[in-house]
């Protein structure tokens, strides 16, 4: 059963999204199910949904219990991959110290299970199936509500001493926010979707305090309703303040990438996640130009920066790849 015909399960457990996919062939997802996550239901609610969705997947595939030979999991938080245990989740309660690999073996009847952080899993998928094929070292960033990172060496996740590595979202960067009292915030606090929204809300409060008008605030009604999505749309339409807010986030990101390049010398940097959907003109091209101007000179021209290509299923693709690796190692 260890050949390509063996069924493999890929699972993504995020802060807002749960996905399960089944495949018998590398590089494919034959059946996929997706649902939203209600944080109020906690980890037990997510596990209940996994059981239910797994049964639906098996029914659609027409396979019996025990037919799935291996599972890979991309989990939205730090994990102990060797133990198959989740360390914690910053979005959903109930995951601290949870033996997820054992639970999947016992509950779903899948004998071979491997658990990794979701950013690592997404980076693996892009390295083998997406924008990073043939490139090593590969630095992958997912920039959404938070910022996760992965370092992939020769198609394998680099995990440092065992608890993960390439946590670029937690690098300290110069504050781009004149109103902030924190001189060196974490990158995630200023360049993630949440961070961009926070910068925008502070600007909106300052605009309102001065009795001035801002189209983004006019459309939202209240500063607390402004998110990175509204800023991206307004910037694309030419709004000067929205473009300045994005520029602050980009400057912080370029600073962090410059440190990463100096330390890791990646062949390729891939940027994924919802914020990267801002696109070429307002995101990728300015980042490339600024990074090229600031990076350690001997490394200039030795790497490129590209968008991710595998979309919303990237973690499931990577999890299926991990399941195949684990199955091969166990056979």
N, C-alpha and C positions, 0 to 999 in steps of 0.2 A: 504493500500500500504506500510505500515511500516515493513512488514515481509521480510523474506529472498528473496522473489520473486521480490521485488522492484528493479528497475535498479538504480545503483549508478555509478557516474562518478569520476574517479581519474585523476588528472592533475598534471604533473610535469613541472614547468617553471624554467629552469636552465639558465646558462650563455651561454651554447652551444647546449643544447638539450631540445626539447619540446616533451612530451609524454602525450597521452590521452588513458585511458582505461575504458571499461565498464564491469560491473559485476552485477550479481544478487545473487551471493553466496559468503559468507565470505571466504577469503583465495584464491580467484581465480580472474584471469583477463580473461574474455571470449573473448574480442576483444581489440586489442591494435594497436595504430598508433603512429609512431615516426617520427620526422623530426628534421633537424638541425636548429639552430637559427643564423640568420645573424644580428649581433649587429647594423649594419648600418641602418637597417630598424626600429630600435627602438622598444619601447613597443607597438606601434600601429601595427607594422608588426606582432608581436607575437600574438596580440589579433585577427588580421585578420586570422592568421593560426589556432588559436583555433576554431574560427567559422567554418572555412572550414573543419577541421578535425572532429569536432563534427558532422557535417552533414554527413560525410562519415561513421562515426561510427554508427549513427542512421540508415542509409540506410543498412549497412551490418547486423545490428541486426534486421532489419525489424520492427522498432518501430516508432511511430508517435512523433511529437513534443509534449512535455509535459509528455512523458512517463518516463523520468529520474527524479527521485524524490529527489535526493541529490547529492551534489558534494563536494569532498575534494580536496584541492589544496596544493601542496608542492612548495613553492616559494623560489628561490635562492637569498635570502637576508632577512634582518630584516622585520618583519611584526608586525602590531597591530592585534593580533588574535581576540580580543574581538570586534573590529570595523570591521574586515574583510578587512583591508586596508594594502597595501604594504607601507613600510616606504621608501625604496630605493632599487636600484640594483647597484652593483659595476661593473657590466659588460654591462648593457644595459640601455640607457637613456630613460626617460619617465615614470618611475615607481614611482617617488617620490610622496607619499601621494595619491596613486591611490586607489579608492574604488572597489577593485577587486571582492569582494563577491557580491556587488550590481550589478556590470557589468555582472557577470555570471547569476544572477537571471533575469535581464532584457533582456540580449542578447540571452542567451541559453534557457531561460524558465525553469530553474531549481529552485524550490522554496526554498530548504534548502542548504546553502553553508557555508563551513568553510575553513578558510585560515590559514596556518601555515608555518613556515620556513621549507625548504626542509630537513635539517639535522634532525630536530625534527621528521618529518614525516617518514624518513628512519629509525630512531631509534625505533619509534613505531612499524613499520612493522617487524623489526628484533625481537622485544620483544614478539610480538604476533604470528608470523608466521615463524621466522627464527632461528638464532643461540641463541637467548635470551629467548626462551620460558621457562617459569617457574622461571626466575631469576629476582629478584628485591632487591635492586636498580640495574639498568642497565645503564652503561655509554657507549654511542655509539659515535664513531668518523668516519667521512668520510674524507679521506685524498686523495685529488685529486689536482686540480689546486690551491685550497685553503684548509682550514681545518675547518670543522664544527663539532659541538658536540651536543649531546642530553642526557638528564637525564630522564630516564623512571622509574616511581615509580608505581608498581602494575599495569602495563599495561597502564599507563596514562602519557602524556607528562607533565613534570614539567616546568613551565614557570616563576617561580620566581614572581616578582612584576607585570608581565604582558607583558613585551617586550622580553621575552626569557631568557634562562639560559644555563649553561654548555658551554659557548662560549670559549672552551679550546684553539682554534686557536689564540685567542688574549691574552693568558697568556704570560708574559715576561719570557724569558729563557736566560741562559748564551749563549753568542755568540759562535758558533762553528767555525766561520770563522776568521782566523788570520788576514785577510786583511780588515775586517770590522771595521769601526769606532764606530759602535753602540754596546755597551757592553751587552745590554739587549734587543734584538729584540723580536718581537712577534713570537710565535712558527710557525705561518703560513709562516713567511718570510724565515724560514730555513728548515722546514720539509715537506712542501707541495711539489707537483710536480714542481711548479714554483720555490720554494725556493731551491730545490735540483739542478734544472737546473742553477740557478744563482750561486750557489757555484761552480758548474762544469765549468761554463764559466769564472769565476775568476781564477780558477786553470789553465784553458787553456791559458788565457792571460799571466799568470805568466810563464808557460812552454814555450810559444812562445818567451817571452821577454828574457828568458835565452838561447834561441837557441836550446832547447831540443826537443825531439819527444815524442808524446803521441798518442797511437793508436786511442783513441776516437777523438782527434783533427784531426788526419790524415784522418779518415773516414768522419768527418763532413766538413772539409775544412776550416771553419771559426768558431771561438769561439761562435758567436751568434747563430749558428745552433745547438748547443748542448742542449739537453733536458734531463729530468730525464729518459726518455725511453732509450736513448743511454747509460746512466750511469748504469742503471739496467742490460742491456744486457752485457755490458763490465764487470761489477762486477761478473755476473754469469759465464762469461768466465775466470775469475780469475785475471782481471786487478787490480793491487794493489791500484792505485790512485782512481779508481772508488769505490772500497770497502771502502777506507778511507772517501770518500765523503758521502757514505751511512751511515757510522758509525757516522759521525758528525750529520746527520739528526736524526738518531736513538737516540743519546745521548740527543739531545734537546727534542725529544718526550718523552723519559723515564723520564726526569726531570719534564715535565709538568704532565705526568701521575702520578708520585709520589706525586705531590701536590694534584692532584684530588683525589687520593686514601685516603690521609690523611684527606681531608675535607669531602668526600662523602661516603667513605667505600662501594664501589659498590660490588655486588656479582659477576658480570661479566663485562668485558670490551670487546667490539666488535669493531674491526677495519675494516672499509670498504673503498671504493673509489679506484681509479686507482693505487695509489702508493702501496696500500696493496697487489696488485697482484704481487709484487716482490716476495712474497712467503715465505715459512716456513724457509728455510735456511738463507736467507739474511735479513729477516724482522721479522717474528714472534718469532722464537726461540731466537735470540739475544735480542729482546725487553723483552721477558719474563725473561730471565736470568738476565739482567741488572736491571729490575724493582724489581725482587725478592731480589736482593742484596742491593738496595737502599731504598726500601719502609719502612715506619714506622713499626718497628719490630712487635708490637702487631697485625698488620693487615696482616703480611706475611702468606700466605697460605689460606687467607679468600676469595680470588677472583681468577679468571682465565682470560686469554686473548685469544680470538678466532677470526678467520676471519668471516666476514659477509658471508651470503650464498644466499641471494635473488637476487644478480646480478643487472643488469641494470634496472630492473623493481621495485626495492625496494621502490622508492618514490611513484610510482603509487599504489603499494600494500598498503602502509601506508595511502595514500590519500583516497583510497576506504574504509579502516577501519574507518577513520575519518568521511567519509560521512555516514557510517552506524551508528556511534555513534550519529552524529547530527540528523539523521532521527529518531532514537529511542528516543532521548531527545525531539524532536518536536512532537512526536505522543501522 
